[in-house]
Amino acid sequence: MKTMMATAILLALSLAGGAAFANDKDEARKQAAKAREEERKARLEEEKARIEEIKAAKEKIKQKTNVKVKRAGGDDRDIDVDVDVDTPDVDVDVPEPPSPHPMDVDCDGDQKHADSSDDDDCDDDSGATKGPKTVPVKGAVHFRLEAIGSDMRVVASQRKDVTVNAGGCGVELNDSGGDIEAEVDGDCSDPIEVQLPTGSSPELETVDGGLTLKGEFGRVRAATVNGDVQLDKAADLELEVVSGSVNIGSLAGAARINTVSGDVKLRMTNPSPQLKYESVSGALDWGGSCGKGCKLKIQAFSGDVALHLDRNSGFQVQLVSHSGGLDDQLGVKPQKSGGKGAVTVTGTYGTANGQIKVKTYSGELKLQKK
C-alpha cells in the first residue's frame, strides 16, 4: 500500500513539477503534464475497482447450502449454513442437544449449550477478534494502523489505554512497550474508531477512506489515496494525499505535505514554522507567523497560494512562476526579474529574518494580513 501511494504521489508531483518549473514553456510540455494527470486519475479508478473486486470476492467465497440435521428422538430439520462454494448439500447425524442454560450465549448474543467451551469461539483464522479491543498503557504511545477501504476516526483524550473498534471487522492489538500496532481484517470496509492518550503519535494509512483526528497529538504521519483529512492539533505532521481536501486546525512544529488533487487549509502556531509543501492541483490556505528561523518552501503546479501572516512576521519572499502573479497586501515592495519563461519576484517584510519560497506554474501568490 505504501509503495503504491508513494508512486502515485511522487509520479504526479515530480513529472508535473518538472513541467511546471522548466524554462521551456512549450505547449507540448503542458499537454504532457495534462496527459500524466489523466494517467494518475485512471490509476486511481483502477485502485477503486480493485477494492470493489476484493469486496465481491468475499461474497463469492460463501453461499447458502442446505444441511439436513437428523436429531435423535426428534424430527429431521433442514437448516441453511454458510459454507465454501464447492461444498455439496450434506446430511448430518447429531444427538439431541441438552437444554441450553439461559445465561450462556455465543459471540453473536444467541444462546449456546451449557457445556460449550469458553475458548475464543469468535476468533478468525488471523487471530483478530470482533468488537472493541483495549490495551492498558502508561501514557502517550506510538500507534500504527493500516486499512484498505475504511474511514478512520482517532480521538486523543486523557486516558490510560488504547481502544480500537472496527465495527463488524476483526481487530488484533500488538503492544511492544509503548508501540501499539492494530491489525484489522484485510477486506474491512467498516468505519474504524480509535481512542488514544493525549500526545500520542499515530501513523495511519488507508486507500479509500477519510482520516479524522480529534484532540491533541504528537507527531502525525498519515496517507490516503482517496479521502479527506481533518486534524485538530498536533506537534508535527507528515501527510500524503492523492485525492482529497485537507484541514489542519493547529500545528506547533514542522509539516511536510504532498498532495495531487485537493485544497489544503493549514494553521501553524510556531513563530518559526517549517513547511515543505508540494501539490499538483489545489489551493493552499496557510496562516501563521514567519519570523526568525521560519522556512516555508511551497511548490504548486496549479492553484493559488494564500499566506495569512501575523503582523509580527519578518521575512524575505521569492516567487518563481510562469503565468502566476503576486497579490501583495503587506507592502513587501516586490521587484521583478526575468522575462521569457519563468518570472522571479522578490521582496522583504519587517526584519526579513524568515524565508518564504514559492514556485508555481499558473497559481497566484497572495500575501495577506492575518
N, C-alpha and C positions, 0 to 999 in steps of 0.2 A: 504493500500500500504506500509506504513512504517513498519508494523508488518511483512509483507511478506519479505521485503528487509532485515530487521534485522535478521529474522530467517534464510534466505539463507546465509547471511554473517557469522553470529555467529556460525551456524551449521558447515559450512565448515572450518572456522578458528579454532574453539575450538576442533573439532574432529581430523582434520588433524594435528593441532598444538600439540594435546596430543600425537599422534603417533610420531611426529617429535622429541619431546624433552624427551620422556620417555627413561629410561636407557636400557630397553629391546629392542634389535634390531631384534627381531624375525621376520621372513619372513611373518608370519600370520598378524602381525600388519601392515606391508607395504601393504599387499593385502587388508586389511580392509580399510586403508586410500584411496587406489585406488577405492574401491567399493563406498565409500562415495562421492568421486569426481564424479563418474559416476552417482550417485543418484542426485547430485546437477545439473549436466548437463540435466538430464531427467526432473527435476523440472523446469528448465529454458525453456525447449522446451514446457512443459505444459503451462507455462505462455504465451509464444508466441502464442500457439494455442488458448488460452483464448482471447487474443487480437483480433485474426482473427475472432473468434466467435462473438465478440461484433460488429465488422465491418459488418459481414454478417447479423447479426440480424437487424442492422439499415436499410439495403437494403430490407430485407424481410417484414418489417412492412408497407411498402408502395408499391403500384402498380398503374399502369395507369388504370383509369376507365373512360369509355365514359359517358359524360353528354350531353344530347340533350337540347339545350337552345332555348326556344321559345320566340322570340323577338316581341314585339308589333310593328305592322307596318312594319315588315320585315320578311325575310325568316328564317326558322329554321336553326340552325347551330350546328354541333357536335364539341365538344372540349374534349381534354384529360386533366385530372387533377390528382394530387397525392392525394389519399385517403387511409384510412385504408383498409387492405386486405379483411375484411368482408363486405365492403360497396358494394352493387349491383349497376348496371347501373341505373341511375335515369333521370327523366325529370324535368326540372326547367322552370317555367314561370317567365320572368323578363320583366320590362318595357324597352322601348327604352331609352338607356342612352343619356344624353346630350353630345355634343361635348366636348372633353377634352381640357382644357386650355393648350397651347403649353409649358408653363413653369412648369406645375405640373407633377412631376414624382414620382414613388413609390420607395421602398427600393432597387429594382433591377435596377433602372435607366429608367424604362418604364413609359410612360405617364399614369397618373391617372385622375380621374374625378376632375373637378374644385371644387366640393363641398365635396371632400373626407376629412376625419378628419386628422389633423396633429399629432394625438397621436402616440405613439410608435408602429407603424404597424410592425416594424422589430423585435420587442421583441419576444423571445421564452418563453415558459412556465416557465423557470427557472429565468427569469429576466435578463439574459445575452443577449447582442445585438451584432450583427456582425459589423466588421470594427474596426479600431483603437479606443482605449479608452484612455482618458487622464485625470489626476487629477493634479491640481497645488500643489506644495509643497514648503517649505521654504529652504530645503537643503537635506542632506543625510537622507535616510529613511531605515527602515527595511521592506523588501519586501518578500512576500511568494507566491509561485506558485507551483501547482501540476498538472501533466498531465499523461496520460496513454501511448500514442503512438506518442508523438511529440518531435522533436528536439527543443531545446531551445537555443536562441542566446540573450545574455544580454550584453548591451553596457552601460558603465558608462562614462558620459561626463559632462561638465559644463552646467547645465540646472536647471530649477526650476519647473520641472514637471516629472510625471511618465506616460509613454505611453506603452500600450500593444497592439500588433497586432497579432491576431491568424488566419489570412487569412480568410477562409470562416466559421470559428467557432465563436460561440457567446462568448463574454467576458463581465465580470462584475468586476468592481473595488470597493473595500470597503476600505475607509480611516478612520483609528482610530487614528488620531493625530500623524502622523509620522510612523504608522504601516499600510502598504498597503498590502492587500491580493487580488490577482487576481483569479477569477474563470472562467474556460473555460468549454465548453461543455464536458461532461464526456467521449464521444466517439471520441473526437477530435484527428485527426492524422496530421493536418496541422502544418508546422513549426511555432513556436511562437517567435516573436521578442519583446524584452523588452528594453526600454530606461529608465535609472536611473541617478540621480545626482551622481557625483563623490563621492566616500567614502561610498556609500550605502552598506548595508549588506543584500544580497539576501539569501533566503532559497529555494532551488529548489529540486523537486523530479519528476522523470519520470521513467516509467517502460521500455519502448522500445524506446529509443531516446538518442542522444548525448547532451552534455552541452558545450556551448562555451561562455566564459565570456571575453569581451574585455574592456580594461580600468583599472582603479584603484578602488578597492573595500575595504570595511572594513572587517568584518568577513563574510566568506562564508561558508554556510552549504549546502551540495549537496549530492544527492544519485541517482543512476541509476542502473537498473538491467542489461540492455544491451545497451551499448553506450560508446563512447569515451568522455573524459573530457579534455577541454583545458581552462586554466585560465592565463590571462596576469599577474596581480599583485593584491595582497591582503594583509591585515594585518594578519589574522588568517584563518585557514581552517579546517573544519571537512568534510570528504569525505568517502562515502561508494560506492563501485563499485563491482558488481558481475562479469561482463564480459566486458572488455573494457580497452583501454590504457589511460594513464593519463599524461598530460604535464603541469607542473606548472612553469611559467616563473620567478616569483619573489614573495617570501613570507617573510614578515618582522617579523612575530611573531611566533606563535605556530601552529603545524599541527598534526592532528590525521587522519590517512588514513588506511582504511580497504579495501582490495581487495581480490577477489577469483582468478580471471584469468586476466592477462594483465600486461604489463610493465608500470613502473612509472618513470617519469623524474621530478625531483624536485630541484629547486634552492632556497636557503634561504639566506637572506641578513643580518640578525641579528647575531652579533658575539656570542650571547648566545642563539642559537636556541633551541626550544623544539620540539622534534619529537617522536611520537608514531606510529609505522608502523607495520601492520600485513598483511601477504599475504600467499596464498596457492601456487599459481603458477604464476611466473612472476618476472622479474628482476627489481631491484631498482637502479636508477642512481641519486645520490644525490650530490649536490655541495654547498659549503659554508665554513664558518669558525666555528671552535669549540674551544672555549676558556673558560674562567671563566663563570660558570652558564649554560654551554651547556649540554644538555641531549638528546642523541639520543638512543632510545630503538627500536630495529628492530627485528622482528621475521618473518622468511620466511621458508616455507616448502621446496620448490624447487625454484631455481632461484638465480642467482648471485646478490651480493650486492656490488656496486661500490661507494666509497665515495671519492669525489674530494675535497680535503681540502686545504684551504688557508694557505700560509706559516706562517702566524701569529698564527696559531692554537696551542693549547697546551692541551693535553688530555690523559686520560687513556683509553685503549681499551681492551675489553674482547670478545672473540669469543667462543661460545659453539656450536659444530657441531658433527654430526655422521660421515659424509663422506665428508664434505666440508673442505676447507683449507684456509690459509691466504696468499694472494699475497701482500707482504709488499714492497712498493716502496718509503716509507718515512723513514725507518730506526727506527722502534719502538722497535727493539731488542726483538722479541717475545720469550716467554717462554711457553712451552707446559706441560700440566699435564693431568693425566687420561690415561686410556688405553682401556679397554673394554667399549663398548657403546659410550657415548659422550666424546669428547676430548675438553679440555679447553685451549685456547691460550690467553695469556695476554701480554701487552706491554704498553709503555709510549712514549709520544712525547712532546717535548718542556716543558712547565711549568706544564703539566699534571693536569690542573685545570678542564677541561671538562671531560665528561663521555660518552663513546660510548660502548653500549652493544648490541651484535648481536647474535642471535640464529638461526641456520639453521639445516636442515636435510641433504641436499645434495648440497646446494649452497655454492659458494666460496665468501669470503670477500676480496675485493680489496681496498687497501689504496693507493691513488694516489695524486699527487700534482695538485692543481687547475691551 
